[in-house]
């Protein structure tokens, strides 16, 4: 029996957070969209409805939510901290992808979003 790579993820998770370098970003906050995906090698097919045999995407959301409650200057730091905390909780992961988009960044230009993406592969 071959081992399958299972991918669990969240796309378009919305947060309002006081993350940013500029003082006004700390006061009024910014809007963010996050895509977050993890993958692991499964030793057996998912033959049961047992949540303990997979990764609960609610756990992934909690990891994100905990970091977006904090004040950071850079979204790069948020992304790295999410990646680190995910590996602490799920050390067997083969890959992690996180993309954080800051909507309407404080730049004098028409920009939908700025983003940071991190990709981890074991």
NORHU-V875177 format. One record per helix or strand of 3 or more residues. SS is the DSSP state (A for helix, B for strand). FROM is the first residue (numbers start at 1). TO is the last residue. If there is no record, write none. Layout:
ss:from:to
SS:FROM:TO
SS:FROM:TO
//
This chain:
ss:from:to
B:4:17
A:23:28
B:30:42
A:51:53
A:57:68
A:75:89
B:95:103
B:113:121
//
